[in-house]
């Protein structure tokens, strides 16, 4: 099949597509993004909702997503420390493509001939 659009520069190391794929190719990152898609959540709420994620992996995922501008960390109070995580505008734009992938996966594996 020949496509009518230009081939992306995905094969170069500095390609933005390659960089974002590196961030979202981790399953925990995608699950964390889904968890935050519907409402802001506190750390413990995220950890309770995502079965099987360790505290270390959750912390690493949140930091990485925040560093790449997909998740916002908001300190709600100093004593005791209360932090809330939410999607940024950029993170919200990622939800439609991720939902399309999730829908494709479910359809593909549930509808095997």
C-alpha positions as semicolon CSV with decimal commas, in nm:
position;residue;x (nm);y (nm);z (nm)
1;X;0,000;0,000;0,000
2;X;0,136;0,342;-0,098
3;X;0,031;0,640;0,116
4;X;-0,025;0,987;-0,029
5;X;0,135;1,176;0,261
6;X;0,505;1,245;0,319
7;X;0,711;0,989;0,507
8;X;0,791;1,118;0,858
9;X;1,147;1,172;0,974
10;X;1,095;0,905;1,240
11;X;1,427;0,737;1,166
12;X;1,643;1,021;1,300
13;X;1,743;1,037;1,667
14;X;1,615;1,392;1,714
15;X;1,275;1,317;1,565
16;X;0,996;1,443;1,797
17;X;0,786;1,138;1,705
18;X;1,062;0,905;1,821
19;X;1,098;1,102;2,145
20;X;0,727;1,090;2,230
21;X;0,709;0,721;2,143
22;X;0,988;0,665;2,393
23;X;0,779;0,835;2,663
24;X;0,445;0,668;2,591
25;X;0,572;0,323;2,495
26;X;0,598;0,233;2,862
27;X;0,278;0,058;2,971
28;X;0,273;0,224;3,312
29;X;0,297;0,571;3,159
30;X;-0,007;0,505;2,942
31;X;-0,203;0,362;3,236
32;X;-0,114;0,662;3,453
33;X;-0,227;0,896;3,175
34;X;-0,559;0,709;3,152
35;X;-0,599;0,730;3,529
36;X;-0,561;1,109;3,514
37;X;-0,775;1,152;3,201
38;X;-1,103;1,191;3,386
39;X;-1,004;1,393;3,692
40;X;-0,705;1,516;3,892
41;X;-0,591;1,266;4,152
42;X;-0,366;1,248;4,453
43;X;-0,071;1,010;4,456
44;X;-0,231;0,753;4,689
45;X;-0,551;0,753;4,483
46;X;-0,351;0,680;4,167
47;X;-0,162;0,399;4,340
48;X;-0,486;0,243;4,470
49;X;-0,654;0,257;4,128
50;X;-0,368;0,101;3,931
51;X;-0,328;-0,261;4,034
52;X;0,024;-0,397;4,027
53;X;0,216;-0,069;4,008
54;X;0,487;-0,026;4,270
55;X;0,547;0,300;4,452
56;X;0,887;0,331;4,280
57;X;0,747;0,280;3,929
58;X;0,455;0,517;3,990
59;X;0,691;0,788;4,114
60;X;0,924;0,739;3,817
61;X;0,631;0,745;3,571
62;X;0,480;1,061;3,719
63;X;0,817;1,240;3,719
64;X;0,887;1,141;3,361
65;X;0,542;1,247;3,240
66;X;0,577;1,576;3,427
67;X;0,924;1,635;3,280
68;X;0,782;1,591;2,930
69;X;0,492;1,828;2,994
70;X;0,213;1,571;2,994
71;X;0,131;1,577;3,367
72;X;0,106;1,869;3,608
73;X;0,201;1,833;3,975
74;X;0,023;2,078;4,207
75;X;0,107;2,117;4,576
76;X;-0,224;2,172;4,756
77;X;-0,091;2,222;5,107
78;X;0,242;2,229;5,286
79;X;0,157;2,059;5,617
80;X;0,087;1,776;5,578
81;X;0,215;1,774;5,220
82;X;-0,070;1,719;4,977
83;X;-0,002;1,686;4,605
84;X;-0,242;1,642;4,315
85;X;-0,163;1,527;3,960
86;X;-0,355;1,619;3,648
87;X;-0,308;1,617;3,273
88;X;-0,171;1,928;3,109
89;X;-0,327;2,058;2,788
90;X;-0,059;1,866;2,599
91;X;-0,142;1,550;2,796
92;X;-0,510;1,592;2,714
93;X;-0,431;1,599;2,341
94;X;-0,274;1,255;2,376
95;X;-0,592;1,093;2,507
96;X;-0,773;1,063;2,171
97;X;-0,484;0,872;2,005
98;X;-0,444;0,650;2,314
99;X;-0,817;0,579;2,319
100;X;-0,799;0,485;1,951
101;X;-0,519;0,239;2,029
102;X;-0,713;0,094;2,323
103;X;-1,025;0,057;2,108
104;X;-0,824;-0,106;1,829
105;X;-0,664;-0,348;2,074
106;X;-0,994;-0,452;2,227
107;X;-1,162;-0,490;1,888
108;X;-0,866;-0,680;1,743
109;X;-0,835;-0,931;2,025
110;X;-1,204;-0,978;2,099
111;X;-1,298;-1,029;1,735
112;X;-1,051;-1,298;1,633
113;X;-1,188;-1,526;1,362
